Amino acid sequence: MSGTLNKVMLIGHLGDEVKMHYFEGGGSIGRFPIATNETYTNKQTGERVTNTDWHNVVVRNKAAEICEKYLSKGDKVYVEGRLKNRQWQGEDGNTRYTTEIHVQDFTFLTTKKESMSNMAPGSSAPQPSSTEQKSPSKEPAPLNQVEEDDLPF
């Protein structure tokens, strides 16, 4: 295979608000960090260990404005894009380096408010969002009969 691939997919929580920068030509750029977690059990001690990685995310133009409007710190989001390495001169004169995810596609998964309400003490099941309709309970369909739903996939 002679081609190359630069693709990143992350599901994580925003670590801060979207920081916007607007340009004279009408373009804009938004930046925010995303935290992803890896959890495992330490075999020697038996305790659960969680490691958090931080990723610098960059969105441009209309996508940046949408992210600024709807995302806030703690929200869970899926982003898909490419890795880009960048360097610049710091105020101290040293060369600085960073790796960023330049977003090509994104999906808002949950807001921090929804996540907190789903984890409220005493609740065992997630609460439906305000857009979901509660349907009356139905008797289960016979095993040989497939029940149609209105899911798009």
C-alpha positions as CSV (number, residue, x, y, z in Angstrom):
1,M,0.0,0.0,0.0
2,S,1.6,3.3,-1.1
3,G,-0.9,5.6,0.6
4,T,-0.8,7.1,4.1
5,L,-3.5,7.7,6.7
6,N,-3.8,10.4,9.3
7,K,-7.0,9.8,11.2
8,V,-7.9,10.3,14.9
9,M,-11.2,9.4,16.6
10,L,-11.8,10.5,20.2
11,I,-14.7,10.3,22.7
12,G,-14.0,12.4,25.8
13,H,-15.1,15.2,28.0
14,L,-14.3,18.9,27.4
15,G,-11.7,20.1,29.9
16,D,-12.5,23.8,29.4
17,E,-14.8,26.1,27.5
18,V,-14.3,26.6,23.7
19,K,-11.8,29.5,23.2
20,M,-12.6,31.4,20.0
21,H,-10.3,33.6,17.8
22,Y,-11.8,35.6,14.9
23,F,-9.9,36.7,11.9
24,E,-10.3,39.8,9.7
25,G,-11.4,37.8,6.7
26,G,-14.4,36.5,8.6
27,G,-12.9,33.1,9.5
28,S,-12.7,31.8,13.0
29,I,-11.0,29.1,15.0
30,G,-12.0,27.4,18.2
31,R,-9.7,25.5,20.6
32,F,-10.6,23.3,23.5
33,P,-9.0,20.3,25.4
34,I,-10.6,16.9,25.5
35,A,-9.8,14.4,28.3
36,T,-9.9,10.6,27.6
37,N,-9.5,8.0,30.3
38,E,-7.9,4.6,30.5
39,T,-8.9,2.5,33.5
40,Y,-7.3,-0.8,34.6
41,T,-6.8,-2.9,37.7
42,N,-3.3,-3.0,39.2
43,K,-2.5,-6.7,39.5
44,Q,-0.2,-6.2,42.5
45,T,-2.5,-4.0,44.6
46,G,-5.9,-4.9,43.2
47,E,-6.9,-1.2,43.1
48,R,-8.5,0.5,40.0
49,V,-6.2,3.0,38.3
50,T,-7.4,5.7,36.0
51,N,-5.0,7.5,33.6
52,T,-6.2,10.7,31.9
53,D,-4.8,11.9,28.6
54,W,-5.4,15.5,27.4
55,H,-5.8,16.3,23.7
56,N,-5.7,19.7,22.1
57,V,-8.6,20.1,19.7
58,V,-9.0,22.7,16.9
59,V,-12.2,23.4,14.9
60,R,-12.6,26.0,12.2
61,N,-15.2,28.5,10.9
62,K,-18.8,27.5,11.2
63,A,-18.0,24.3,13.1
64,A,-16.1,26.4,15.7
65,E,-19.1,28.7,16.1
66,I,-21.4,25.7,16.6
67,C,-19.0,24.2,19.2
68,E,-18.8,27.5,21.1
69,K,-22.6,27.9,21.2
70,Y,-23.5,24.3,22.3
71,L,-20.4,22.9,24.2
72,S,-19.3,23.7,27.7
73,K,-16.8,22.2,30.1
74,G,-17.6,18.7,31.1
75,D,-19.7,17.8,28.0
76,K,-19.0,14.5,26.3
77,V,-18.2,14.7,22.6
78,Y,-17.0,12.6,19.7
79,V,-14.4,14.2,17.4
80,E,-12.8,12.9,14.2
81,G,-10.0,14.5,12.5
82,R,-6.3,14.6,11.7
83,L,-3.1,15.0,13.8
84,K,-1.2,18.2,13.1
85,N,2.2,19.1,14.7
86,R,2.9,22.8,15.2
87,Q,5.8,24.8,16.5
88,W,6.2,28.5,17.5
89,Q,8.5,30.8,19.5
90,G,7.5,31.2,23.1
91,E,7.7,34.5,24.9
92,D,10.9,33.3,26.5
93,G,12.5,32.8,23.1
94,N,12.3,29.0,23.3
95,T,10.8,26.9,20.5
96,R,7.6,25.3,21.6
97,Y,5.9,22.2,20.0
98,T,2.3,20.9,20.2
99,T,0.2,18.2,18.6
100,E,-3.4,19.1,17.8
101,I,-6.4,17.3,16.5
102,H,-7.8,19.3,13.6
103,V,-11.5,18.3,13.5
104,Q,-13.3,17.2,10.4
105,D,-16.4,15.8,12.0
106,F,-17.9,15.9,15.5
107,T,-21.0,14.7,17.4
108,F,-22.3,16.1,20.7
109,L,-23.0,13.1,23.0
110,T,-24.1,14.4,26.4
111,T,-24.0,17.6,28.2
112,K,-22.5,17.8,31.7
113,K,-26.0,18.6,33.0
114,E,-27.4,15.4,31.5
115,S,-24.5,13.3,32.8
116,M,-24.9,14.6,36.3
117,S,-28.7,14.0,36.3
118,N,-28.1,10.4,35.2
119,M,-25.8,9.8,38.1
120,A,-28.0,11.4,40.8
121,P,-28.0,9.4,44.0
122,G,-31.0,7.0,44.3
123,S,-31.6,6.8,40.5
124,S,-30.9,3.4,39.0
125,A,-31.7,4.1,35.4
126,P,-30.8,7.1,33.1
127,Q,-33.5,9.7,32.9
128,P,-35.0,10.4,29.5
129,S,-34.1,13.7,27.9
130,S,-36.8,16.3,27.4
131,T,-37.0,15.5,23.7
132,E,-37.8,11.8,24.3
133,Q,-41.5,10.8,24.5
134,K,-42.5,8.2,27.1
135,S,-44.4,5.5,25.4
136,P,-47.0,3.4,27.1
137,S,-45.8,-0.1,28.0
138,K,-46.4,-2.8,25.4
139,E,-46.6,-6.5,25.7
140,P,-43.5,-8.2,24.3
141,A,-43.7,-9.2,20.7
142,P,-43.7,-12.9,19.9
143,L,-40.2,-14.3,19.1
144,N,-41.0,-15.0,15.5
145,Q,-42.4,-11.6,14.9
146,V,-40.1,-8.6,14.4
147,E,-41.2,-5.3,15.9
148,E,-40.5,-2.3,13.7
149,D,-39.0,0.8,15.2
150,D,-38.4,4.2,13.8
151,L,-34.6,4.2,14.2
152,P,-32.8,5.5,11.1
153,F,-30.3,2.7,11.0
